[in-house]
Amino acid sequence: MCGTCRSLKKNLFRAKEENGGVYIKRKHAFPQLPWSDLEKPKYMSTECGSKLLVDGFWKYARKIHYTSDFIMALTWGLICGFGSFVPYFYPFFFLCMILHRTWRDTSRCKHKYGKDWVKYCERVPYVFVPRVF
């Protein structure tokens, strides 16, 4: 549910930007959560023409959605107990995957946005957990 809410906020932001600030509701679409839309979201305009969202969950950390996804994966392992390592394979794999993806995304964004990425990282200094990392 949390992942869906975060993705909806980001996707609705993108949809509004593509349609001149208006979200077009589809007739036969999946029902949307009432709190999933950011009213007048804050963003940083970049030299390349893109916008970096600095509102909602993304004002606290750049990859905050990965944090909750990892907690969910770890919880799936924890409910199985500690009798075997098998339930913890997925959280370990997932952690490795999101760390690599974050490294890859960060290097791609540094290349794409240049000095705007540095400003964005100063504005949103944490990657996964606000005030920790």
C-alpha positions in Angstrom: 0.0 0.0 0.0 2.8 2.4 0.9 4.7 1.6 -2.3 1.5 2.2 -4.3 1.0 5.6 -2.7 4.5 6.7 -3.3 4.4 5.6 -6.9 1.1 7.3 -7.4 2.4 10.6 -6.1 5.4 10.4 -8.5 3.4 9.2 -11.5 0.6 11.8 -10.9 3.3 14.5 -10.7 4.6 13.4 -14.1 1.2 13.1 -15.6 0.3 16.6 -14.6 3.5 18.0 -16.0 2.9 16.3 -19.3 -0.6 17.7 -19.6 0.1 21.3 -18.6 -0.6 20.9 -14.8 -3.9 19.0 -15.2 -4.4 15.4 -14.3 -6.9 13.7 -16.7 -8.9 11.1 -14.9 -9.5 8.0 -17.0 -13.0 6.6 -17.2 -11.9 2.9 -16.8 -8.9 3.3 -14.6 -8.1 1.8 -11.2 -9.5 3.9 -8.4 -7.0 6.4 -7.0 -6.3 7.1 -3.3 -7.6 10.5 -2.3 -4.3 11.5 -0.7 -2.1 10.4 -3.6 -2.1 13.7 -5.4 0.3 16.5 -4.4 -1.4 19.9 -4.6 1.0 22.4 -6.1 4.1 20.2 -5.7 7.5 21.8 -5.2 10.2 20.9 -7.7 13.5 22.0 -9.0 13.7 23.0 -12.7 16.9 21.8 -14.3 19.0 23.2 -17.2 18.1 20.1 -19.3 14.4 20.9 -19.0 13.4 18.2 -16.5 11.9 18.7 -13.1 13.1 17.1 -9.9 10.4 16.5 -7.3 11.3 17.9 -3.8 7.9 17.5 -2.2 5.9 14.8 -0.6 8.0 11.8 0.4 10.9 13.0 -1.8 11.6 16.0 0.4 12.9 13.6 3.1 15.1 11.3 1.0 15.9 10.6 -2.6 15.2 6.9 -2.5 12.8 6.7 0.4 10.6 4.2 -1.5 13.4 1.7 -1.5 13.6 1.9 2.3 10.0 0.8 2.7 10.4 -1.9 0.1 13.4 -3.3 1.9 11.6 -3.2 5.3 8.7 -5.1 3.6 11.2 -7.7 2.2 12.9 -8.0 5.6 9.5 -8.5 7.4 8.7 -11.4 5.1 11.9 -13.0 6.3 11.4 -12.2 9.9 7.9 -13.7 10.1 9.5 -17.1 9.1 11.7 -17.0 12.2 15.4 -17.8 12.4 15.4 -21.5 11.8 16.9 -21.2 8.2 18.8 -18.7 6.1 16.4 -19.3 3.1 13.8 -16.6 4.1 16.6 -14.0 4.3 17.9 -14.7 0.9 15.3 -12.3 -0.7 15.9 -9.4 1.7 19.7 -9.8 1.1 19.3 -10.0 -2.6 16.9 -7.0 -2.6 19.3 -4.9 -0.5 22.2 -5.7 -2.9 19.9 -4.9 -5.9 18.7 -1.5 -4.5 22.2 -0.4 -3.5 23.5 -1.2 -7.0 20.5 0.5 -8.6 21.0 3.6 -6.4 24.6 3.8 -7.3 23.7 3.4 -11.0 20.9 6.0 -10.8 23.1 8.5 -9.0 25.9 8.3 -11.5 23.4 8.6 -14.4 21.7 11.6 -12.7 25.1 13.3 -12.1 25.8 13.0 -15.8 22.4 14.1 -16.9 21.8 17.0 -14.5 25.4 18.1 -13.7 25.4 21.0 -11.2 21.6 20.8 -10.8 22.1 17.3 -9.3 24.6 18.7 -6.8 22.0 21.4 -5.8 19.3 18.7 -5.6 21.5 16.5 -3.3 22.1 19.6 -1.1 18.4 20.2 -0.9 17.5 16.5 -0.3 20.7 15.2 1.4 19.5 11.8 2.5 19.3 8.8 0.2 17.3 6.1 2.1 16.5 7.1 5.7 15.9 10.7 6.7 18.5 12.1 9.1 20.5 8.8 9.0 21.7 7.9 5.5 
